[in-house]
Amino acid sequence: MTASSTPSTPPPRPNPDSVVDCALYEHGKRRPGLLPLDQAMHACRATSDSFVWIGLHEPTEDQLQTVASAFGLHPLAVEDALDAHQRPKLERYDDTLFLVLHTVVYVEHERLTATSEIVDTGEIMVFMGARFIVVVRHGPSPGLTGVRRALESRPELLAHGPAAVLHAIADTVVDQYLDVVTAVETDVDEAEGDTYRPHQSYDIRRIYQLKRELLQLRRAVVPLTGPMRELAGGRLPGVDKDIATYLRDVHDHLTQAAERITALTEVTDTALSLALTQTGVQQNNDMRRISAIAALIAVPIGIVGVYGMNFDHMPELRWTYGYPLAIGGIIVICAVIYRAFRRNGWL
């Protein structure tokens, strides 16, 4: 068989389980049916005032490359979308925007422990152009099916194009930030209450674990404030003034979530400092008690040790009342020392 007659190897078929949805929207209304990925770009160019919305969940490299080739996505952005370990950011490649958001999920638990996992994070990467928007999800994150359905019920909003989808996704993610922060506040209040409770034996590792979870939540929320501020400015391609107004509201909610996280972090730091101080005070009290008990034990040991040396010429060695006098002296001296320690709070 010659080289020219060798059959060409067909390209690998994408995993359909990773394609959440792929649809064409015309004048804010969805065209019925699921659009194949390889036809998405051709479909959105066939008509005016239309765009394609593609949703992918942990796609394969071949699958994402198919979309990247169709819409001309930048290789660096595609690499970031495959790696899925990016910090929240907004990048511009010509007329295409690339937005990375971290999603957060509150992990339910009965009680905070030293190993409790409170928040779990995922990532959403958004590629937005004039005629398309591609959403790539990684890790635990809220499904965007509800977002799509809500937008499809508002064709006047979808008529603004891909920017309306970008706003809806960001709004959903930020609203979940606020929900998670509200849930975490309960854990912080519990930790703070246990720390201020008197005579409470508290494991400092619980507060430290809470602080680590708050830092993880902070890393997901705070870096997004810059990109959202830039999007809300309305100076980026594809973001008109109407959508910019909605994005400003999202930025306000994001700022509120970031401020609440900062406040919770400060409360946790205070609780951790207080717990460490209380531990030091408790250890100091224990050492004082041990020292007081050692002093009480030293008195009879000292007196008995002197009279136990068995020298022939010792005062009162053969005196009839020597033994009861020594015992009485031990009792009196110990009582005086005990009273002094008791008055000073050592016992």
Secondary structure, DSSP 8 states (H G I E B T S, - for coil): --GGGS---------GGGEEEEEEEETTEE-SS---GGGHHHHHHHSSSEEEEEEEES--HHHHHHHHHHHT--HHHHHHHHH----SEEEEETTEEEEEEEEEEE---SS--TT---EEEEEEEEEE-SSEEEEEEESS---SHHHHHHHHT-HHHHTT-HHHHHHHHHHHHHHHHHHHHHHHHHHHHHHHHHHHSTT----HHHHHHHHHHHHHHHHHHGGGHHHHHHHHTT-STT--HHHHHHHHHHHHHHHHHHHHHHHHHHHHHHHHHHHHHHHHHHHHHHHHHHHHHHHHHHHHHHHHHHHTS--SS-TTTT-TTHHHHHHHHHHHHHHHHHHHHHHTT--
